[in-house]
């Protein structure tokens, strides 16, 4: 029995994978660089990453991709942090998505959508005559909104399953005025408008479109649907920061109004904790330096934090009870202990931080 137990323990030691680790990539807005936070410290900086105003980083498999404000797509290795390729699609790019065998970029400046290989070699440039936003993937479809033409375009990959995609226009919908962002839930593409009240919903299985007008207390319309990146979707509720009002609006999944949570200022960004028990809210204007934490069950504010500068972004750790907050003016990333709800520490050596992006390396043998 003892021999069997010893063999079992030895096998566990030899073949168990390494524990998962987190690495935070923080956009340094003014420096054309990205800070790398690992084990609670700002350890390195990735330089020459182009214009990092509104820089976005996404991960796919073992690859990382960055899009800069001035139209560059950069591929890098998130483990070694080495740049592997870059390609300039336009003078101004606004969003991108990563498929299994391509990268698609929505451009503002030259009014096109670029299809690139995963190594950033050009495949197609699709001219639209419009600034393009809200680019998403569903099965063999690539979906995006034409901001100037009040349309949503659906392209289909005719080479589905092959190494090189070939996209062709499959369907277009005339939608509300000036679509400016979108999100996707399962087979549903949801697009917001800058000038039309409410938002549009496309069923990508049925290829049908309808418009939903969102109301709040007293059936008053929500005057403008904000950037969908600022929404938070739990399993049972949808949280929307109210544009121009000191409230977070709460709906069920069918957009029936539940409650307007009164908060201290004008909300900008909401973010759910990984367990969906808490919602963090950032602000603009005089309350820029603050965040508030809402209990998603009671819908009450449980904590307010104020920092020595503007809060531009935040990110929940998936492995630890931590919330990372980029404090732009103070050149620091602050870390909140989400068990005790206290400020745990500040991370310096980060210059004008904004977006925080989390890479989780899985346990490896």
N, C-alpha and C positions, 0 to 999 in steps of 0.2 A: 504493500500500500504506500509506504514511504517512497519507494523508488518511482512509482507511478506519479506521485505528487511532485517529486523533484523534476521529473521529465516534463511534466505539464508546466511548471514554473519556468524552466529553462526555455521551453518553446515560446512562452509568453514574452520573455525578455528578448529573444532573438528575432521574433517575427512580428512583434507588435509595431504598429506604425508610430512615427513621431507625432507628438500632439500638434493639433492645428495651431497656427500662429496668425496674428493680424499685423498688417502694415498699413499705415495711413499715409496717403499721398495728398498733400495740402498745396493747393494753388497759391503761389506767391504773386499776387495780382500785378504789382508794379515792376517785378524783376525778371520777367520772362523765364521764370524758374518754378520748380516744384520741390517743396520740402518733403523729406521722407521721415516719418515718425515711426519708430520701432522700439518696443520695450519701454515705452513711456518717454523717450527722448527724441529730439530732432537730430538725427544722426548724419544725414547727408542731404545734398541739394542737387537736383537735376537741372543743369543749366541749358541755355539756348533753346528754350521750348516755344519761342515766338510770343506773340501778344497774348498774355494770360488774363486779360479782362474777359470775364465770363468763360474762362477755360473749363472744359469738361473732360473727365476721364472715365472710361468704361473698361470692363474686363470681360474676356471671353476665353474659356479654357485656360491655357497658360500664357495668354497674350494680354497686353494692355494697349489701349489706344487713347490718344488725346486729341482734341480738336481745339484749335486756337481761334481767337476772334478774327485774325487776319487770314483765315482760310487754309491753314495747314492742318493736315492729319498726320500724327506722329504715332508710329508703332514702337513700343518698347517692351523689354522683358521685365515684368514686375518683381522678379526675384533678384536679378542682377542690376536692375535699373539702367540697363544699357539701351540706348536708342538703336533700333534695328532698321527703320525705314521712315521716310517722310514724303509727303506729296501735297502740293498746293492745288486745291480745287478751284479757288476763286479768291477775290479780295476780301470776302466776308462770308463765313460759313456759320450756320446757326445750330445745327444738330446733326447727329449721325446714329446709325444702328449697325450692329454686327451680326451677319448671318453666318451659317456654317462655312460658306465658301466665298463670302464677299463682305465688303464694307460699303454702305450707302450713305452719302453725305447730302444734306439739304443746304443749298446755297442761297444767300441773299443777293450778293452783288451781281453775279452774271446770270441770275435767274435760271438756274438749272439744278438737276440732281445728278451727282456723279456716282457711278458704280465702279468700285475698285476691287482688286483681289485682296485676300487677307494680308498679302505682303505689299499692298498699296500700289500695285500696277494698274493703270487705267484700263477699264473694259468698255464702259459706255458713258457718254454725257448726254443726258436727256434735257433738252431745252423746253422750258415751260412758259417763258415770257412773264414770270411772276417770281417774287420772293417766295421761298418755300419753307414750310415749317411743319412741325408735328409728324416727323417721319417715324414709321413703325413697321414691324414685320409680323405677318400672320401666315403660317404655312408657306405656300409658294408665292404669296402676295407681298408687295411693297406698297405701303399706303402713306400718302403725305397730303398736306393741304396747300393750296395755292392762295397765298395771302391777298394778292392783287386781283385775282380773277374769281374769288368767291366760289372755289371748287375744291373738292377732295378727289384726288386721282388714285386709282388702284392699278398697279402694274402687276403682271404675272410673269414668273420665270418660266419660259418655254423650255428651258433645259433642266428642269427640276431633277435633282439627283446627280447631275453631271458636275464636273469640276468647275466649268466656267458658265456663270448664269447669263441668260439673254432675256432681258425684260421687254415686255410689250404692253401697251396700254390695254387694260382689260375692261375698266368701267370708270365713269366719272359721275359725280353727283354735284349739282348746283346746291349750295348750302347758304348759310347766313352770311352777313356782310363782314368782311375782313377776318377770316379765321386766323388765329394767331398761336394756337397751341393745341395739343391733343394728347390723349393717353389711350391705352388699350387694356381691356379686361377680358381675358378669354377671347371669344370671337367678336367682341364689341369694340368698335373704334369710336371714341368720344371726342368731339372737336368743339373748342370754345371760340367765341367770336368777340372782336373788339367793339363792334357797332350794333350787333343784334343781341337782344336780351335772351338769355337761355343758352342752350348748347345743342349740337346735333349728334345723333347716334346712328351709326351704321352697323347693321348686322352683317358680318362678313361671310357668314354661311348662306344667308338668304339674299345677300346683296340688296338690302332695303335700307331706306333712310327715313328718319323721323326727327322732329325737333322737340325738345323738352324745355319748358319754361319753369325755372326754379323760383319758388316763392318762400317767404319766411312768415313771421308773425303777422296775423291779420291779412294773410294772402298777398302781402306786398311783394312785388317782384324783386328779385336780386338783380340790380341794375347792370352789373358786369361780372362775367365769370372770369376769375383770375387765372393766371398761369397754372396749368394742371400740375406742374412740379411742386406747387405749394399746397396741393390737396393731400389728405391722408385717408387711406381706405383701410378700415379694419374688416373683420369678418362680418360684422353686423351694422356698422355705421360708416358714414362718409362725413369727414370734417373739412369744411371750406372756410378759409380766412375771408371775411367780408371786406370787399374793397371799399375804402373810405369810411369804415365804421369800426368802433371798438368792440368787435364781436367775432367769435368763431361760430359759424353756423353748423348745426349737427342735423343730419338726415339719416333715414334708414336706407337700405340698399335700393329701394324703389324711388328715392328722393322725396319721401314724405317728411315734412318738417318735424323735428323732435324738439330742438331747443336752440336758443341763441345764448352762448356763454359770453358774459360781459368780461372783457379783459382790460388791461391798463392802457393800451394804446392801439395804434393802427397796425393790424397784423400783416405780416408778409409771408412767412414760411411756417408750415406745420410739419412735424415729423413724429411718427409713431415709434415707440420702443419696440424692440424685437418681439416681446411677449404681448404687445398691443394693450398693455395696461395703462400706459401713460402717453400723453401727447405733449411735445415741446413746441412752443410758439415763439417766433421772433417778431421784431417790430421795426417800424420805420420812424422818421421824424425824431422828436425829442426822446422817444423811448427806444431808439436804436441800440443803446447799450444793454438792454434787458432781455431776458427770456422768462416765460412763465410755463409751469408744468401743470397739466390738467389730468385728473384721474378720469379715464375713459368710461368707467362704470358709473360713478356718481356725477360726472360732468362738472366737477368743482375744481377750482384752482387750489393746488396743495403747496406750491412753492414759487417764489419769485427770486431770480438772481439778477444782479446788476454788475456790469463789468466796466473797466476803465477805457472803453472805446466801443465803436460800432461792432455789433455782432452781425456777420455776414452769412454764416452757415453753421450747421451743426451735424453731428453724426453719432449715432448710438453704436457702441461696441456690441458685437454679437457674442463675444466670448467672455466678457467681463462686465460687471455692473458699473459701466462708465459711459458718460456722455461727453463727447469732445466738441468744443465751441471755439470757432475762429473769431478772435477779437482783433479786428483789422487795425485800428489806430494804435493799439498797445503792442503790436508786433508779438502776439502771443496766442497760443492755443490753450484754453483752460479746460480742465477735466473735472467733471462733477461726479461724485460718488452717488449712484442712483439707488443705493440701499439706504444710506443715511440722509441723502439729499443735502450734502454739504460740498463746498468747493474743496476738491482733494488736492490739486496742484495746478501750477501754471507751467507750460512748456515754452521756453524762449528760443532764440535763434531761428525764428520764423518771421519773415519780412512781409508785412501787409497781407496776412492770410485771408483767403476767401473760401472757395469750395474745398470740402474735405471728402475724400473718396477712399473707401475701405477695400483692401485686398486681403482675402483670407486664403492662406495656403493650407490645403488639406493635409492631414496626417499622411506621411509617406513612409514606406518601409526602408 
